[in-house]
Amino acid sequence: MTNVYRRVLLVIRIILGALFLISAALKLSVPVNFAQSILNYQIFGIVLSHWGAVLIPALEAVVGILLLSRFWLKETLILTLSLYLIFDAMILQAFFRGLNVACGCFNPTDENPIDVYKLAENFLLTILAFLGVFCNRKIQLSNKS
């Protein structure tokens, strides 16, 4: 059974790691657009939006590299899940407040507003991150016995 968890975790690490790296590259290529995307959520001011436009993609790049390299895997999986939960909270609050904003989740130049499909996409990625934490925990427990 451990082999199944290992294979599932490998697929999850590759998918999420690649998504984080691609997302980071797209955001870092147009930081002004990403800063505007953050500002459009109407939670953070202009200064925090600009800082976020640099720090969030940098964090995503580090997380992507760590997921693909398996370095600090337990901690990286927990951080990945935490990031997706924060992203979910951000888009949910914008959706329920009726803000007509583009997500900026993967590509800050994407103009499509947050809709039910974007919510479903983010929740699916959150579930994937949760499964990664779960599989890793099962593997760790089987290694101890």
C-alpha positions as a Markdown table, in Angstrom:
| # | Residue | x | y | z |
|---|---|---|---|---|
| 1 | Met | 0.0 | 0.0 | 0.0 |
| 2 | Thr | 2.9 | 2.3 | 0.7 |
| 3 | Asn | 3.9 | 2.2 | -3.0 |
| 4 | Val | 0.5 | 3.5 | -4.0 |
| 5 | Tyr | 0.9 | 6.5 | -1.6 |
| 6 | Arg | 4.4 | 7.0 | -3.0 |
| 7 | Arg | 3.2 | 7.1 | -6.6 |
| 8 | Val | 0.2 | 9.4 | -5.8 |
| 9 | Leu | 2.6 | 11.7 | -3.8 |
| 10 | Leu | 5.0 | 11.8 | -6.8 |
| 11 | Val | 2.2 | 12.8 | -9.2 |
| 12 | Ile | 0.9 | 15.5 | -6.7 |
| 13 | Arg | 4.5 | 16.9 | -6.2 |
| 14 | Ile | 5.1 | 17.1 | -9.9 |
| 15 | Ile | 1.7 | 18.8 | -10.7 |
| 16 | Leu | 1.8 | 21.3 | -7.8 |
| 17 | Gly | 5.6 | 21.9 | -8.1 |
| 18 | Ala | 5.2 | 22.7 | -11.9 |
| 19 | Leu | 2.2 | 24.9 | -11.3 |
| 20 | Phe | 4.0 | 26.9 | -8.7 |
| 21 | Leu | 7.0 | 27.4 | -10.9 |
| 22 | Ile | 5.0 | 28.4 | -13.9 |
| 23 | Ser | 2.8 | 30.7 | -11.9 |
| 24 | Ala | 5.9 | 32.3 | -10.3 |
| 25 | Ala | 7.5 | 32.9 | -13.7 |
| 26 | Leu | 4.4 | 34.4 | -15.1 |
| 27 | Lys | 3.9 | 36.7 | -12.1 |
| 28 | Leu | 7.5 | 37.8 | -12.0 |
| 29 | Ser | 7.4 | 38.6 | -15.7 |
| 30 | Val | 4.7 | 41.3 | -15.1 |
| 31 | Pro | 5.0 | 42.3 | -11.4 |
| 32 | Val | 3.0 | 45.6 | -12.0 |
| 33 | Asn | 0.0 | 43.6 | -13.3 |
| 34 | Phe | 0.2 | 41.2 | -10.4 |
| 35 | Ala | 0.4 | 44.1 | -7.9 |
| 36 | Gln | -2.8 | 45.4 | -9.5 |
| 37 | Ser | -4.4 | 42.0 | -9.2 |
| 38 | Ile | -3.6 | 42.0 | -5.5 |
| 39 | Leu | -4.9 | 45.5 | -5.1 |
| 40 | Asn | -8.1 | 44.7 | -6.8 |
| 41 | Tyr | -9.1 | 42.4 | -3.9 |
| 42 | Gln | -9.5 | 45.5 | -1.8 |
| 43 | Ile | -7.9 | 44.0 | 1.3 |
| 44 | Phe | -4.3 | 45.3 | 1.1 |
| 45 | Gly | -3.1 | 48.8 | 0.3 |
| 46 | Ile | -0.8 | 49.8 | -2.5 |
| 47 | Val | 2.4 | 49.3 | -0.5 |
| 48 | Leu | 1.5 | 45.7 | 0.6 |
| 49 | Ser | 0.2 | 44.9 | -2.9 |
| 50 | His | 3.6 | 45.9 | -4.4 |
| 51 | Trp | 5.5 | 43.9 | -1.8 |
| 52 | Gly | 3.2 | 40.9 | -2.4 |
| 53 | Ala | 3.8 | 41.1 | -6.1 |
| 54 | Val | 7.4 | 40.3 | -5.5 |
| 55 | Leu | 7.3 | 38.1 | -2.4 |
| 56 | Ile | 4.4 | 35.8 | -3.4 |
| 57 | Pro | 6.0 | 34.7 | -6.7 |
| 58 | Ala | 9.3 | 34.3 | -5.0 |
| 59 | Leu | 7.7 | 32.1 | -2.3 |
| 60 | Glu | 5.9 | 30.1 | -5.0 |
| 61 | Ala | 9.1 | 29.5 | -6.9 |
| 62 | Val | 10.8 | 28.3 | -3.7 |
| 63 | Val | 7.9 | 26.0 | -2.9 |
| 64 | Gly | 7.9 | 24.7 | -6.5 |
| 65 | Ile | 11.6 | 23.8 | -6.3 |
| 66 | Leu | 11.2 | 22.2 | -2.9 |
| 67 | Leu | 8.2 | 20.1 | -4.0 |
| 68 | Leu | 10.1 | 18.8 | -7.0 |
| 69 | Ser | 13.3 | 18.2 | -5.1 |
| 70 | Arg | 11.6 | 16.5 | -2.0 |
| 71 | Phe | 13.8 | 18.7 | 0.2 |
| 72 | Trp | 11.9 | 19.5 | 3.5 |
| 73 | Leu | 9.0 | 17.6 | 2.0 |
| 74 | Lys | 6.7 | 17.5 | 5.1 |
| 75 | Glu | 7.1 | 21.2 | 5.8 |
| 76 | Thr | 6.8 | 22.1 | 2.1 |
| 77 | Leu | 3.5 | 20.1 | 1.7 |
| 78 | Ile | 2.1 | 21.8 | 4.8 |
| 79 | Leu | 3.1 | 25.2 | 3.4 |
| 80 | Thr | 1.6 | 24.3 | 0.0 |
| 81 | Leu | -1.7 | 23.4 | 1.7 |
| 82 | Ser | -1.6 | 26.6 | 3.7 |
| 83 | Leu | -1.0 | 28.7 | 0.6 |
| 84 | Tyr | -3.9 | 27.2 | -1.2 |
| 85 | Leu | -6.2 | 27.7 | 1.8 |
| 86 | Ile | -5.1 | 31.4 | 1.9 |
| 87 | Phe | -5.7 | 31.7 | -1.9 |
| 88 | Asp | -9.1 | 30.0 | -1.5 |
| 89 | Ala | -10.0 | 32.6 | 1.2 |
| 90 | Met | -9.0 | 35.4 | -1.0 |
| 91 | Ile | -11.0 | 34.4 | -4.0 |
| 92 | Leu | -14.0 | 33.4 | -1.9 |
| 93 | Gln | -14.2 | 36.7 | -0.2 |
| 94 | Ala | -13.9 | 38.5 | -3.5 |
| 95 | Phe | -16.6 | 36.3 | -5.1 |
| 96 | Phe | -19.1 | 36.7 | -2.2 |
| 97 | Arg | -18.5 | 40.5 | -2.0 |
| 98 | Gly | -19.4 | 40.6 | -5.7 |
| 99 | Leu | -16.0 | 42.1 | -6.7 |
| 100 | Asn | -15.6 | 41.9 | -10.5 |
| 101 | Val | -11.9 | 41.1 | -10.4 |
| 102 | Ala | -9.7 | 38.8 | -12.3 |
| 103 | Cys | -8.1 | 36.1 | -10.1 |
| 104 | Gly | -4.5 | 36.7 | -10.9 |
| 105 | Cys | -3.9 | 33.2 | -9.5 |
| 106 | Phe | -1.7 | 31.8 | -12.3 |
| 107 | Asn | -1.4 | 34.5 | -14.9 |
| 108 | Pro | -1.8 | 38.2 | -13.8 |
| 109 | Thr | -2.6 | 39.2 | -17.4 |
| 110 | Asp | -5.7 | 37.0 | -17.4 |
| 111 | Glu | -8.7 | 39.2 | -17.4 |
| 112 | Asn | -11.4 | 36.5 | -16.7 |
| 113 | Pro | -13.3 | 37.4 | -13.5 |
| 114 | Ile | -13.6 | 35.0 | -10.6 |
| 115 | Asp | -16.5 | 32.6 | -11.2 |
| 116 | Val | -17.7 | 29.2 | -10.0 |
| 117 | Tyr | -15.2 | 27.5 | -12.3 |
| 118 | Lys | -12.3 | 29.4 | -10.8 |
| 119 | Leu | -13.5 | 28.5 | -7.3 |
| 120 | Ala | -13.7 | 24.8 | -8.3 |
| 121 | Glu | -10.2 | 24.9 | -9.8 |
| 122 | Asn | -8.8 | 26.3 | -6.6 |
| 123 | Phe | -10.6 | 23.9 | -4.4 |
| 124 | Leu | -9.4 | 21.0 | -6.5 |
| 125 | Leu | -5.8 | 22.2 | -6.1 |
| 126 | Thr | -6.4 | 22.5 | -2.3 |
| 127 | Ile | -7.7 | 19.0 | -2.2 |
| 128 | Leu | -4.6 | 17.9 | -4.1 |
| 129 | Ala | -2.4 | 19.6 | -1.6 |
| 130 | Phe | -4.3 | 18.0 | 1.3 |
| 131 | Leu | -3.9 | 14.6 | -0.4 |
| 132 | Gly | -0.1 | 15.3 | -0.6 |
| 133 | Val | 0.0 | 15.9 | 3.1 |
| 134 | Phe | -2.1 | 12.8 | 3.8 |
| 135 | Cys | 0.0 | 10.5 | 1.5 |
| 136 | Asn | 3.3 | 11.8 | 3.0 |
| 137 | Arg | 2.0 | 11.2 | 6.5 |
| 138 | Lys | 1.0 | 7.6 | 5.6 |
| 139 | Ile | 4.4 | 7.0 | 4.1 |
| 140 | Gln | 6.1 | 8.4 | 7.3 |
| 141 | Leu | 4.0 | 6.2 | 9.5 |
| 142 | Ser | 4.8 | 3.1 | 7.5 |
| 143 | Asn | 8.5 | 3.8 | 7.6 |
| 144 | Lys | 8.4 | 3.9 | 11.5 |
| 145 | Ser | 6.8 | 0.5 | 11.8 |
